[in-house]
Amino acid sequence: MIRRNLVLLEYMVKKRIEEDGKRLEAIKKVNELLLSADLDIDDLDEGKKEIILKKLTAIKGRPLNYLELDLIEEIFNVNN
């Protein structure tokens, strides 16, 4: 029973590390895109979200992935 629980815990930790790594890459990519964009990111209101998403997508050359989109949502939610 203890071994099975330890194996399960190990799996959960490895899965979390994998997810954190993906999130870290998304954070780096969004930061890189924001640095490349000609945007005033100090004044973020909900109305500018679509404009920012369009600019970031244009800079990236393809749609943002779900982690990048989640980060943009998080940024706007923190600022409101």
C-alpha positions as CSV (number, residue, x, y, z in Angstrom):
1,M,0.0,0.0,0.0
2,I,2.8,2.4,0.9
3,R,4.8,1.6,-2.2
4,R,1.7,2.1,-4.4
5,N,1.1,5.5,-2.8
6,L,4.7,6.5,-3.2
7,V,4.6,5.5,-6.9
8,L,1.4,7.6,-7.3
9,L,3.0,10.6,-5.5
10,E,6.1,10.3,-7.7
11,Y,3.9,10.3,-10.8
12,M,2.0,13.3,-9.6
13,V,5.2,15.2,-8.9
14,K,6.7,14.4,-12.2
15,K,3.5,15.4,-14.0
16,R,3.5,18.7,-12.1
17,I,7.2,19.3,-13.0
18,E,6.3,18.7,-16.6
19,E,3.4,21.1,-16.5
20,D,5.5,23.8,-14.7
21,G,8.1,23.4,-17.4
22,K,5.5,24.0,-20.1
23,R,4.1,27.0,-18.2
24,L,7.6,28.4,-17.8
25,E,8.2,28.2,-21.6
26,A,4.8,29.9,-22.2
27,I,5.8,32.7,-19.8
28,K,9.1,33.2,-21.6
29,K,7.3,33.2,-25.0
30,V,4.7,35.7,-23.9
31,N,7.4,37.9,-22.4
32,E,9.4,37.8,-25.7
33,L,6.2,38.6,-27.7
34,L,5.4,41.5,-25.4
35,L,8.9,42.9,-25.7
36,S,8.6,42.7,-29.5
37,A,5.2,44.4,-29.6
38,D,4.9,48.2,-29.7
39,L,2.4,48.2,-26.8
40,D,1.8,50.3,-23.7
41,I,1.4,47.4,-21.3
42,D,1.3,49.6,-18.2
43,D,-2.3,50.5,-19.0
44,L,-4.1,47.3,-19.4
45,D,-7.9,47.4,-19.4
46,E,-10.2,44.7,-20.6
47,G,-11.0,46.6,-23.8
48,K,-7.3,46.3,-25.0
49,K,-7.2,42.5,-24.6
50,E,-8.3,41.7,-28.1
51,I,-5.9,44.3,-29.6
52,I,-3.0,42.8,-27.7
53,L,-4.0,39.2,-28.6
54,K,-4.2,40.2,-32.3
55,K,-0.8,41.9,-32.2
56,L,0.9,39.0,-30.3
57,T,-0.6,36.5,-32.7
58,A,0.7,38.5,-35.7
59,I,4.1,38.7,-34.2
60,K,4.2,35.0,-33.4
61,G,2.8,34.2,-36.9
62,R,0.3,31.6,-35.6
63,P,-2.3,31.5,-32.8
64,L,-1.2,31.5,-29.2
65,N,-1.4,28.1,-27.5
66,Y,-3.7,27.5,-24.6
67,L,-0.9,28.2,-22.0
68,E,-0.1,31.5,-23.6
69,L,-3.7,32.4,-23.8
70,D,-4.2,31.5,-20.1
71,L,-1.3,33.8,-19.2
72,I,-2.8,36.7,-21.1
73,E,-6.1,36.1,-19.2
74,E,-4.2,35.9,-15.9
75,I,-2.5,39.2,-16.7
76,F,-5.8,41.0,-17.4
77,N,-7.5,39.4,-14.3
78,V,-4.7,40.6,-12.0
79,N,-4.9,44.1,-13.3
80,N,-8.7,44.4,-12.8
